[in-house]
Amino acid sequence: MSGRRQRNWRNKIALERMQILFNQAESEFSKHPERSDRYVKLTRKISSRYQLPLPDYWRGRFCKNCNKFLKVGVNLRVRLSKDKRISYKCLECGNSWKDYYNKKD
């Protein structure tokens, strides 16, 4: 098996595992938040080991500072400003970050 095919095969399996772990983290958050935090840590470990970037729709689902799974209203505060910015604040560690959004007229 060539190196490229082997990498594609590994990457595909790694992405599937990351998908499963994030789905488990989301479903377990209400009952066992510590489990969902562990799933996030495992997902980030897989991502770094196989040098795969996390897809955009997962990037805002955890705190990059404390590795906690985030859910709006529970441990994440989201604010919209008039200058087309979204402010996020992790209520677990206090880390905050901003992102841009586009208004649709």
Long-range contacts (C-beta under 8 A, 24 or more apart in sequence): 10-50, 11-50, 11-52, 14-46, 14-47, 14-49, 14-50, 14-52, 15-52, 17-43, 17-46, 18-43, 18-46, 18-47, 18-52, 18-54, 18-58, 21-46, 22-58, 22-61, 25-61, 25-69, 26-61, 26-69, 29-69, 29-71, 29-74, 33-68, 33-69, 36-69, 37-67, 37-68, 37-69, 39-69, 40-67, 40-68, 40-69, 41-67, 60-88, 60-99, 63-90, 63-92, 63-93, 63-95, 64-95, 64-97, 65-90, 65-93, 65-95, 66-90, 66-92, 66-93, 66-95, 68-92, 68-93
